[in-house]
Amino acid sequence: MLCFEDFETQFDAFYALGAHLPAPPKPAPEPETTSVVDTCDFCVIDTETSGLAARDVAVQVAIVFFDAQGRRIGAYDRLWSLPDGVRIGHRAFLVHRINAAKGRAEGYAAREELPRVHRLLTRVL
């Protein structure tokens, strides 16, 4: 059984022990190529990042699509894998509760997701 004393810092323990938490439900699939994106009247974009510095990266990207009455009609919401050597800062974790283990287990490669997000937003525009 792992304990805090097995790690160099409390943050290393925190990240490692977080890997033993139950996995949350799978992210919602990308909106179909049908009309959700093409018929939405507006969208809201939110990101969660590995920290607040310029070098930090997105760890989750969400785009929610709405009709003219403000009703949600679809969403893109995915965790993105961290690049090698990037860690999620403690303060960022306290905000969004995404740790490196969760990103490794459930994250999608940013290289594949960036073009997908670009296509979605281009279609909305």
Disulfide bonds with the S-S distance in Angstrom:
none
